[in-house]
């Protein structure tokens, strides 16, 4: 049974062998195809790497064209507007404010009454001083009458003494009384002068109850109201602030110590204020004050600018953004300041302020120039192998933005 079952017919055995050979052949072909694809992939990768390596990393340069134009070197500072002459009007006597006759922005003239302090107490003091003067004058008259009587008494005593009718003691007493009477006259005269001075003082204090303007100008500040009591015991309280002439003003600017050497008296200055952002005001530097001002270890100096204010647009206390132009050049070759700060070797900014990098073809080339004035954005180039239209490098980006060698010209490959 086993031999008869294992033994297959000749046709069936041939079919089985043929199927087996076909299966093996298919497997071999599939392996060869996989190996061929793998070889192609590896070769393509190698080719891509070779191409990228040959071409080098891609670098993108940001450039700006050197151009010709005008440039102005300037110093900027902030300041505060004020009137040329500002007078603080105070009170020299204490008392209650009885009336106020002016307000903010009121035009006033010299001698005009601004306010009045209650004069009752001062009027009473004047009356008392007048009475004291009257009494002193009466004492003077009395002293003079007593002196006349003492003179007569002395004359009679001398006559009696010459006729031996009066003693030497009587004569001495008469002489002493006469001198005392004349001394009393001098004392009474002094009392009259004292009383006169006291009356003059009380009248002056009474006059101080009228607060008047010392100058022609405009009231820019009022610090009191009716009924308020002012005390002038230790210092004169400020009741009003008067600007003498708002048509002429000044700007007190704070110039940094590093820039103050460029600011001189007589130079022209311009400034703007926030109230008129599109308007530029022009003035003249009157002086640069030598008194330093130190705030948080920053030293500044006050540069005073005189400015006309015909339309009264400028007001005291406004903040001014001033500009002082100390040098200028026309039709100069201009290069952005950023070009002096960029170097392919990533050197520190400002290490070589006379070197720029100019695109020559596809690679930047180092160029040395002589520079002039700067306005903070552009710098004037006096001389050097740089022309208008040359594109100077101000920045670069990409994985290959560092030089391949430390020679004068970096070796870059640009895609």
Order of alpha helices (4+ residues) and beta strands (2+ residues): alpha-alpha-beta-beta-beta-beta-beta-beta-alpha-alpha-beta-beta-beta-beta-beta-beta-beta-beta-beta-alpha-beta-beta-beta-beta
